[in-house]
Amino acid sequence: MAETGRLSAPAAPLASPVTLVRIAIVAAILVTWEAVAASGLLFRDVVPSLLVIGRATAGLLADKTYYWHLGVTAGEVGIGLLIGGLSGLAVGILLGSNRLLGRAFEAYLYYLGPTPKIIFFPVMIMWFGVGPGSKVAMGTISCFFPVALSAAAGMREINPVLIRVGRSFRASTWQMVTKIYLPAMRLPAINGVRLGLGVAIIGTLLAETKLSNRGIGFLIINAYSTFDMPRMYALLIVLFVLSIGVNAVVGRLGGVDSIRRA
């Protein structure tokens, strides 16, 4: 009977409805792109065919100099994320734990947060020069605000009982941060880092397109300037895939994706 029950149990679906919808959206985008490319409605190579973009992507991945430029951008983004993330986390914890400071200064974060950070790039050039320092500074200032705001909001969601327990044991500031604050606010902190990562990449790439001779941003603007549209699209696609992968890794390391699925 047990064997019969196992055999008669309904098979699990091959794909969830959400996955099917996602596949359908991607397929529709690809079909639409190929139709526009074949229609001739736009100038030649403005919307190249998928085959041409695929060849350009393969050539890009086989180019050793691309990985050098990728390493430059990754280093600038990584340093910017480290500095901006740590400083944003510290400021967020400070503002979230002190009601007076939160009311006094958090409004500035909300006002400056949505401001396009590229307007600060001339200042970054004057302060840090035209080298990697100005690009790192752009990534830092872009990353700082979402991390700080998420950390401040996460601090206010911590159960006050946990804070009172830590203080009753006379925990030091470092122990309060590492043993109570960070574990309790893991979800908003990781979300802030993920948002900060995205805007840090944007800020760094924008800075590289404005004034640089290295990095992915430089390659993209160079391909655009020479009207090498297949290579430009290939750079954008590879960058998009890499950004998704890094974002997913950050979410997995923080356990955010598993919490949401649960």
N, C-alpha and C positions, 0 to 999 in steps of 0.2 A: 504493500500500500504506500509505503514511504517513497519507494522508487517511482510508483505511478504518479504520486503527487508532485515529485520533482519534474517528471517528464511533462506533466500537464500544466505546469506553472507558465504563465504568460512570459514571453521573452521581453527583455528590457528594450525600450526604444533605442534605435541607433543614434538618434540625435534629438536633442531637446528642441522645442519650438523656438526658443531664443536663438539657438545656434543656427537653425534653418533661416530665421529672419535675417541674421547677420550675413549669412552666406548669400542670401538673395539680394541684400543691399550691395554687397561688394560686386556681385555678378552684374547687377544693373548698372553700377558705376562704370565697370569695365566695358560693358556693351555700349553704353552711351558714349564713352570716350572714343572707342573704336569707330563708332558711327560718325561722330563729328570729324575724326581724322580722315575718314574715307570720303566725306561729303564735299570737302574742298571749300567749306564756308569761310574758313579762316585762312590766313596766309600759310604758305608751306612751312612746315616744321614748327609752327606755333603750337599745334596739337599733333605731334608725331604719333604714328601708330604704336601699338603696344609691342610689336615685334622690334621696331627700331629702338624703343626705350629699353627693351630687354637686352638687346645687343650692347647698348651703351652701358647698361648696368653690369653686364659681364665684363666688358672692357675696363670699367672703373674698378671692379673688385680684383682684377688682375694687375692693376697698376700699383706698383710698390710705393710711389710717391703719395698716393692717396692715403695710405695708412700712416705716413708721417704727418700729414696734415690732420688726420683724424686724431692722432696722439696729441698734437698741439691743442686742438679744441677740447679734447677730453681732459687734458691737464688744466686748462683754464677754467672749464666748467667745474671740475672737481675741487679745485682750490677755492673758487668762488662759493660753491655749495658748502664747503667745510667752514669757511669764515662766516658767511652769511647765515648758515644754519645754526652754528653754535652761538653766534651773537644774538640771532633772533630768538633762539630758545632761552637764552639767559634773560633777555629783555622781557619776553613773554611770561616767564616764571615770576620775574620781579613785579611786573604790572598786575599779574593775576593774583599774586599773594598780598599785595598792598593796595587797599581800596583807594587811598588818597592818591598814590602815584598813578593808579589805573585811570581814575577820573581826570587827572591832570594831563596825562600824556597820551593815553590810548587814542584820543580823538585825532591827534596828529598822524598816527599810523593809519587810521581809516581814511584820512584826507590824502595823504601822500601815497598810500598803497596803490590806488588805481592810476596814479600819474604815470604816463609813459616814461620809463627810465632813460630812454635814449636822449632825452633833453639834457641829461646830466653828463653826456659823453664829452662835450667840450671841456667841462670842468675836470673830468677824469683824465683827459689828455694833459691838461695843464699840471695836474697834481702828480700823475704817474708816468707821463711820457707816452710816446706812440707805440711802445713795445707791449709785451704781454700784460704788464701791470694794469694798464687802463682796461683791458678786456676782463681781467680778473675782477677789477673793481666794479665793472658793469654787472658781472654775474653775481657778485656779492650783494650789491644794493638791490638787485632784482629779487634775489632769494630771501633777503632779510625780512621783508614785510609780511608775506604769507606765513612764514614760520613763526614770527613774533605774534601775529594775530591769532593763529591757531593755538599756540602755546598758552596765550593769555586766556582764551576761551576754555581750553582744557583744564587750566588751573581752577576755574570757577566751578567745574563739574565734579571735582574731587569731593568725595564724601568727607564732611568735616570731622567725622569720627576718626578717620585715619590720621588726620593732621593732629588731633588732640592726643591720640595714642603716641605718635612720634614725639610730641613735645613732653608728654608725661614720662617718657623714657629718657628725656634730656638729650635727644638726638641733635647732633651738630647740623649746621646748614648743609654741609655736603651729604651727610647721611639722610637728611630730609629730602634732598633733591634726588639722590640715587635710589633710596629705599622706598620712598612714598610717592613723591611727585611724578617722576618719570614713569614708573610702572602703572600708576593710576591714570595717567594722561597719554598712554601709549598711542591709542587710536587717533586722537586729534593731532598729536605730534607727528606721527608718520604721515598723515594726510597733509600736514603743513609742509613736510619735507618733500612730498611728491609734487605739490603745487610749486614749491620753491625750486625744485629741480627743473620743472618745465619752463618757468620764467627765467631761470638762470641760463638755460640753453638759448632761449630767445634773445636775452640781453647780450650774451657773448657773441652769438652769430651776427646780430645787428652791428655790434662794434667791429667785428671782423670785416663786414661788408663795407663799412665806412672808411676804415684806415688800417690796412693790414696787408701783408704779402704772404701770409701763411694762415692755415686753418681752413675748416670747411666753409665758413662764410666767405672767405676769399675765393675759394674754388667756385662757389655758387655764383658770386657776382662776376667772376672772370668768365665763366661759361655764358652768362647772360650777355656780357659786353661783347663777346665774340659771336653771339647768336648761335651758340652750340646748344640748342634747346634739348636734344636727347640727353646730353651729358648733364645738363642742369636738372632735368626731371629725374635722372638716375641718382644724382646726389641727394635730391629731396626725398626720394623713395627710401634710399638706404638710411638716411638720417632719421626718417620717420620710423622705420622698423627698429633702429637702434634705440631711439627714445622710448618706444613702447616696451622694448625688452628691459631697459634699465628701470623704467617705472614699475614694471611687473616684479622685477627682482627686489626693489625697495619695499613694495607691498608684501611680498612673500616673507622677506626677512623680518618685517614688523608684525607679521601675522594678521594684516588687515584683511586680505582677501579671504582667508579661512574664517575669520570672525563674521564677515558679511554673509558667506555661504551658510554658516551655521544659523 
